[in-house]
């Protein structure tokens, strides 16, 4: 599965990494964001991580 010649699994992995870094920085208060945004980003991180893992598992 590709989007513009790039694997969807790779795209989701990069999005996961960006969300993880955001969660880390906002949790350590390096980035000052409201708790609501931090919480929603965490939920989004879990959903995308599950999707990423499921697609990677099915690709094998």
Beta strands, then each sheet from edge to edge (+ up, - down):
strand 1: 2-3
strand 2: 6-7
sheet 1: 1+ 2-
end
